[in-house]
Amino acid sequence: MFINKGKTAFQRIRNSEYVDKSGLIALVNSTLFTEACFTCVSRCRRFGKSMAARMLCAYYDKSCSSRELFADLEIANHPSFETHLNKYPVIYLDMTDFVETYKDDSIVAHIKEELRTEILETYPQVEVRETDDLMRCLFRIAQATGEQFIFIIDEWDAICREFPKGTKAMDDYVGWLRSMFKSGNALNVFAGVYMTGILPIKKYQTESALNNFQEYSMVDPGDMASFFGFTNKEVRMLAEKYNMDYDDLAKWYDGYQIGDELSMFNPNSVMLALKRKWCGSYWAKTGAFDSVSEYISMNFEGLKDDVVAMLAGGWAKVNTTKFQNDMSIIRSRDDVLTVLIHLGYLSYNRRKKECSIPNLEVGMEMQNAVENTNWANVVETLQKSERLLRATLEGDAEAVARGVDMANDEETSILSYNNENSMACVLSIAYYYAKNDYIIHRELASGKGFADLVLIPRKNVASPALVLELKYDKDADTAISQIKRKKYPAKVAQYTGDLLLVGINYDKETKTHSCVIERWPKE
């Protein structure tokens, strides 16, 4: 169950459509037999954690011959390929198996006993003492055989998510990990250790429980970024192979900025879309939905405005360094946003220290989560968004003005509303529904200036582009005149032939909006 499981799991993966991520093996190989041989890679659900772990098992496991599984992959051309192929005894643990079986504080005792029993059965020729714990047994085996182990733990933090900090199970688990990987004999026992999980590890104890691990996460993926999901190039190849529309796949599943990789796709959702020949939301199946609703319901100052702004296509500043890497300890809006980054509900730009909703799939699930909160005014605004878009496309200026009035009812205003910039933010929210068929730009560089809001139809969408100019305490005709004067339509016409010019003004005295809509002739 735990040692030398062979290549069967990865064989099944290769029997399916497989995107080559074997380059990860070369990075792990470079750490073996060094002080940096302890690696922890944390990323969100459905982003290939277990697949990578099974690939490593098949590659290192000495009990099988897996050369044919890797012969056509990138790793086969790397100098380290032959050096480490099928050369080690491999211990593999999936912590979710234990969490599902043992629900009380005895869980760690079961892990240690079951591992110890199986390993001793595998090495009956090695003498151990009855009092030897697992680590001492492994040390005696390594000394007797001259072999060092590869230890792979999948979903290492499953116990941490199930048992909060301060419980006996959690304390026992951290203590066990320390005894295994921080002991003086660890470098004599393990050629390498590779752990996967959703959360990083370094802050689970007040003292650094495992500070000898090299960590890679959704916040800081280092040189492993390209292995965290599907790249733009990989999805283009899959789209061509399966005769799927790349732009449609990008709309639904692209948008993750992971380290220096600025265009990363959710791999599981892409594969499901290819299999079913249909792009849709597969994110709800990750099991994190209820947690997201709970987190965003927390009444931290500024959190609601941040979520609303991101739903409208904007960004939110976030300090990811405060989070304790414990889902049960959430103390601020920064903690909430950081959790959502680790769960894959937000994309993180580490250079700007900003987060955003990456794509349509996640946006829909985030909207569902918002609807589970007590944010009645936000929910109502989102629900009215479809009617507002329809009125705009039909040229019904009065209905548009009424719709924007409702979106910014003074009694339930989402954001402060005292200039054109805040109007643009509220309008982005009001036109949220348009994200299904349009790419929405705030302050798009057009002609001689910046258009406040531009909606460009997505590929294969037979709708006109929209150019919205906003005025505060002036008039809607002035907004239309500015659109024409600054030659916005000529610039936007590069994307589409049909245009609607929409001028919207807010009268702060009457606290109402006015609207003028003109159709721009096709050139």
Disulfide bonds with the S-S distance in Angstrom:
none
